[in-house]
Amino acid sequence: MRARLLVISMFIISLLSCKKEEVVYENNTIPPYNEIPTVIVQNYVNRAFIDLIGREPLDTEMSAEVAALELADLSVEARTALVNKLIFNSDPLPGDSSYTFAYHIKLYDDLKARFLEGASEDVLSFQYGIFRGQAIADSINGNLSGYELNMAEANRIEAVQNARSELMNGEILIDEMVKRMLVNAIYDEINMNSFNFVNATFNDLFFRFPTSAELDAAYQIIEFNQPASLFGSLAQTKPEYVDLLVGSAEFDEGMIIWAYESLLARTPTSNEVFDLVVPFSNNYNFKEVQRTLLISDEYAGFD
């Protein structure tokens, strides 16, 4: 028995004394994990659909777009293809019109929310009917001046409603659409009296209120139809005043700021404004501004 225990003890000691040889593999550094999880890609596609066409993607759309992005390693080119599809593609969709049709409705509604407190088409049509009906009554009663004034108001509201299709068809640019949002009876009603109108136009367009000198000049134009100078140019009527504001460099900057706040939920830096405002000032291509932000790593969450 003692002999057996001695053998076992010697065997255990021999096992413990054996030093295991270490194996070293050279050039075998563990690679970093750079792959973006699919859930983040899905979130990007979902946000792009909502921000550009106002709805979430269908399951089939989500699967197709995520697959296309991942197959292309989430490249800028693949993101651009997705954004371009949502903005420009006019192919009919089952149960819908087209991506570009939905995009222009969304942009039109966003601008109405910005300037007209989101006035519905029913409200616009109702106001148009009131002014047109009054114009017809004035015509019947021989009130030519009343007819002209009321028809002018009716036409301004109709111009707001026509802006969406005209922008989609390339007949107007974004600056003209904005002008129409400011020169109509609904905007006047929201911002009653000349003082409020001036403050509202500056704040809505430039994200700031006018200086005392700017307020004095603008008030003379709006309240009394007196010529006054703003931004180095003269205006005498409300439409001329709006043309002057929308034609200013500050309007261009305001559109860039609005894009950043709408899509990235933050105010851009001066350098970021400058990078986008220069090309925008040349062609008023707001779609390019949106595309630049939507394909960025910041928006996509790929950074």
C-alpha positions as a printed Julia matrix, in Angstrom:
303×3 Matrix{Float64}:
   0.0     0.0     0.0
   2.83    2.36    0.94
   4.6     1.47   -2.28
   1.5     2.34   -4.34
   1.17    5.74   -2.65
   4.85    6.42   -3.31
   4.41    5.7    -7.02
   1.37    7.93   -7.28
   3.12   10.77   -5.46
   6.15   10.54   -7.74
   3.84   10.62  -10.8
   2.08   13.76   -9.6
   5.38   15.48   -8.84
   6.64   14.65  -12.32
   3.52   16.16  -13.91
   3.83   19.36  -11.9
   7.49   19.71  -12.72
   6.89   19.54  -16.45
   6.95   23.09  -17.85
   4.54   23.6   -20.73
   6.25   25.1   -23.73
   4.73   28.44  -24.85
   3.79   28.81  -28.51
   4.16   32.34  -29.92
   2.41   33.34  -33.17
   4.02   36.36  -34.78
   2.11   39.07  -36.72
  -1.16   37.9   -35.26
  -2.57   41.16  -33.85
  -6.31   41.02  -33.23
  -7.96   43.29  -35.82
 -10.24   46.1   -34.6
 -14.03   45.67  -35.12
 -15.05   48.29  -37.68
 -18.37   46.86  -38.87
 -21.43   49.02  -38.23
 -24.27   47.01  -36.66
 -27.24   46.45  -38.95
 -29.57   48.15  -36.47
 -27.68   51.43  -36.98
 -27.97   51.06  -40.76
 -31.69   50.44  -40.36
 -31.98   53.55  -38.21
 -30.23   55.59  -40.93
 -32.6    54.34  -43.63
 -35.6    55.0   -41.39
 -34.49   58.58  -40.65
 -33.79   59.33  -44.31
 -37.27   58.16  -45.34
 -38.97   60.19  -42.62
 -36.93   63.37  -43.16
 -37.26   63.33  -46.94
 -40.65   61.82  -47.74
 -42.45   61.94  -44.4
 -42.95   58.23  -43.73
 -41.1    55.15  -42.55
 -39.93   52.64  -45.18
 -41.98   49.54  -45.84
 -40.4    46.25  -44.79
 -39.44   45.51  -48.39
 -37.92   48.96  -48.79
 -35.99   48.64  -45.53
 -34.55   45.25  -46.5
 -33.55   46.4   -49.98
 -31.92   49.65  -48.86
 -30.04   48.12  -45.92
 -28.73   45.34  -48.16
 -27.57   47.85  -50.78
 -25.79   49.98  -48.18
 -24.05   47.05  -46.48
 -23.04   45.5   -49.79
 -21.29   48.79  -50.63
 -19.68   49.01  -47.15
 -21.89   52.01  -46.33
 -19.98   54.13  -48.84
 -20.83   57.76  -49.5
 -21.79   56.71  -53.01
 -24.35   54.23  -51.67
 -25.8    56.81  -49.29
 -26.01   59.31  -52.16
 -27.87   56.77  -54.26
 -30.45   56.32  -51.48
 -30.94   60.08  -51.0
 -31.16   60.7   -54.74
 -33.8    57.99  -55.05
 -35.97   59.57  -52.38
 -35.63   63.07  -53.84
 -35.72   62.46  -57.58
 -37.17   59.04  -58.41
 -40.5    59.45  -60.23
 -41.31   55.77  -60.76
 -44.86   54.94  -59.59
 -45.03   53.15  -56.23
 -47.66   50.54  -55.31
 -50.36   52.29  -53.31
 -48.5    55.61  -53.59
 -47.44   58.16  -56.19
 -43.65   58.33  -56.32
 -40.72   59.2   -54.08
 -40.21   62.62  -55.68
 -43.89   63.46  -55.33
 -43.79   62.57  -51.63
 -40.54   64.51  -51.2
 -42.02   67.73  -52.58
 -45.13   67.38  -50.44
 -42.9    66.94  -47.37
 -40.79   70.01  -48.22
 -43.93   72.05  -48.92
 -45.46   70.98  -45.6
 -42.22   71.74  -43.75
 -42.18   75.27  -45.14
 -45.84   75.76  -44.23
 -44.98   74.64  -40.71
 -42.09   77.11  -40.61
 -44.01   80.13  -41.91
 -47.75   79.46  -41.8
 -48.12   77.47  -38.57
 -48.79   74.38  -40.65
 -51.94   75.69  -42.32
 -53.75   72.79  -43.98
 -54.82   72.72  -47.6
 -58.42   72.95  -46.4
 -57.62   76.23  -44.64
 -55.86   77.58  -47.72
 -58.73   76.57  -49.97
 -61.27   78.09  -47.59
 -59.42   81.42  -47.54
 -59.07   81.34  -51.31
 -62.81   80.78  -51.64
 -63.62   83.72  -49.36
 -61.45   86.18  -51.31
 -62.55   84.92  -54.7
 -66.2    85.02  -53.67
 -65.82   88.58  -52.43
 -64.06   89.53  -55.65
 -66.95   88.16  -57.7
 -69.43   90.05  -55.54
 -67.41   93.24  -56.02
 -67.38   92.69  -59.76
 -71.15   92.26  -59.84
 -71.6    95.42  -57.78
 -69.24   97.39  -60.01
 -66.59   97.76  -57.29
 -63.54   97.47  -59.51
 -60.97   98.37  -56.84
 -62.51   95.86  -54.4
 -62.48   93.21  -57.11
 -58.79   93.78  -57.84
 -57.78   93.73  -54.17
 -59.7    90.56  -53.35
 -58.6    88.75  -56.5
 -55.0    89.66  -55.7
 -55.38   88.06  -52.25
 -57.04   84.98  -53.76
 -54.23   84.66  -56.31
 -51.56   84.9   -53.59
 -53.1    82.01  -51.69
 -53.47   80.0   -54.88
 -49.8    80.72  -55.61
 -48.88   79.14  -52.26
 -50.83   76.0   -53.15
 -49.29   75.83  -56.62
 -45.75   76.22  -55.29
 -45.27   72.51  -54.56
 -45.98   71.28  -58.07
 -44.13   74.2   -59.67
 -41.03   73.47  -57.59
 -41.21   69.78  -58.5
 -41.55   70.65  -62.2
 -38.63   73.06  -62.06
 -40.78   76.12  -62.78
 -39.69   77.93  -59.59
 -36.84   77.67  -57.08
 -36.98   77.45  -53.3
 -36.6    81.22  -52.87
 -39.83   81.85  -54.79
 -41.65   79.27  -52.69
 -40.52   81.06  -49.52
 -41.65   84.44  -50.88
 -45.12   83.07  -51.46
 -45.25   81.8   -47.87
 -44.72   85.36  -46.63
 -46.95   87.37  -48.96
 -50.49   86.18  -48.31
 -53.41   86.86  -46.0
 -52.7    83.87  -43.75
 -49.19   85.04  -42.87
 -50.63   88.52  -42.3
 -53.25   87.12  -39.95
 -50.66   85.16  -37.98
 -48.46   88.26  -37.65
 -51.01   91.03  -37.3
 -49.88   94.67  -37.61
 -46.75   95.99  -39.27
 -44.55   95.79  -36.17
 -45.22   92.07  -35.72
 -44.9    91.43  -39.44
 -41.41   92.95  -39.58
 -40.21   91.1   -36.51
 -41.69   87.83  -37.77
 -40.1    88.05  -41.22
 -36.65   88.69  -39.75
 -36.96   85.93  -37.19
 -38.5    83.42  -39.59
 -35.92   84.02  -42.3
 -32.76   85.0   -40.43
 -33.28   83.5   -36.95
 -32.82   86.95  -35.44
 -34.85   90.09  -34.83
 -34.15   93.36  -36.7
 -31.92   96.07  -35.33
 -33.56   99.38  -34.44
 -32.47  100.89  -37.77
 -33.76   97.88  -39.71
 -37.06   97.95  -37.84
 -37.56  101.66  -38.53
 -36.86  101.25  -42.25
 -39.0    98.13  -42.61
 -41.88   99.7   -40.69
 -41.92  102.66  -43.08
 -42.21  100.27  -46.0
 -44.9    98.0   -44.56
 -47.05  100.53  -42.7
 -46.89  103.56  -45.01
 -45.59  102.25  -48.36
 -42.75  104.73  -48.03
 -39.45  103.92  -49.75
 -36.65  102.9   -47.39
 -33.29  101.19  -47.65
 -32.48   97.73  -46.29
 -29.39   95.66  -47.01
 -28.27   98.35  -49.44
 -31.43   98.24  -51.57
 -34.68  100.22  -51.73
 -38.18   98.84  -51.23
 -41.56  100.57  -50.98
 -44.24   97.85  -50.81
 -44.68   94.61  -48.88
 -43.87   92.37  -51.88
 -40.78   94.48  -52.61
 -39.76   94.21  -48.96
 -40.08   90.42  -49.04
 -38.16   90.26  -52.33
 -35.4    92.29  -50.7
 -35.19   90.03  -47.63
 -35.25   86.78  -49.6
 -32.71   88.18  -52.03
 -30.23   88.95  -49.26
 -27.19   86.93  -48.22
 -28.79   86.41  -44.81
 -31.64   84.48  -46.39
 -29.14   82.04  -47.88
 -27.48   81.62  -44.49
 -30.89   81.17  -42.85
 -31.72   78.3   -45.19
 -28.48   76.53  -44.26
 -29.19   77.05  -40.56
 -32.72   75.7   -41.01
 -31.38   72.59  -42.78
 -28.91   71.9   -39.97
 -31.5    72.39  -37.25
 -34.07   70.25  -39.09
 -31.76   67.36  -39.98
 -28.95   67.42  -37.42
 -30.77   69.12  -34.53
 -28.01   71.65  -34.0
 -26.85   75.07  -35.14
 -24.02   74.98  -37.71
 -20.67   76.65  -37.14
 -19.67   79.65  -39.23
 -17.4    77.45  -41.34
 -20.17   74.93  -41.94
 -22.52   77.69  -43.07
 -19.87   79.1   -45.39
 -19.17   75.69  -46.99
 -22.81   75.28  -48.04
 -23.97   78.85  -48.53
 -21.58   79.57  -51.41
 -23.0    76.93  -53.81
 -26.55   77.51  -52.54
 -26.3    81.24  -53.32
 -25.48   80.4   -56.93
 -28.47   78.18  -57.72
 -30.83   77.96  -54.69
 -30.5    74.17  -54.88
 -31.81   73.24  -51.44
 -31.88   69.57  -52.41
 -28.08   69.62  -52.61
 -27.9    71.13  -49.13
 -30.1    68.35  -47.75
 -28.15   65.67  -49.6
 -24.84   66.92  -48.22
 -26.12   66.61  -44.67
 -27.94   63.3   -45.14
 -24.9    61.45  -46.51
 -22.64   62.66  -43.7
 -21.37   60.29  -41.0
 -22.87   62.6   -38.38
 -26.39   62.2   -39.74
 -26.0    58.49  -40.48
 -24.45   57.71  -37.1
 -21.56   55.89  -38.78
 -18.78   57.89  -37.11
